[in-house]
Amino acid sequence: MKYLLFLFITSALFVFYSCNDDEAIVAAPIPDCLQSRIDNDDLNYPFCRTNIERYIFQGETVFLMRCMGVADAGQTIINTECDTICRISSWVGNECNGAADFYEEASDRTIVYEGP
């Protein structure tokens, strides 16, 4: 009986503390325009292997496309409508859409594609 009571209290606490309004933003799926580029292998070149990461930035889901294997190739950040939000690199800095540093403000990083 003590075991069942412990299990009930533990479950109730888990449910109570797992409810969080900060989780209201749900990560969007990969946009069709980006998915078609992945399917057609349009993102990878002999000198560049593209990785795509999903973030929450300024309240919306964005995708960062990072060219791996090229020094300072820069990164392009697009929204779910495939509009370019900004481009960042060591040449231009990490300022993006009014934010002083994209990486400081962005959260919930998820790798959604790794090039071959």
ABEGO torsion letter per residue (X at the ends): XAAAAAAAAAAAAAAAAABBAAAABBBBBBBAAAAAAAAAGAABBAABBBBBBBBBBGGBBBBBBBBBGBBGAEBBBBBAAGBBABBBBAAAEABBGGBABAAAABBGBBBABBBX
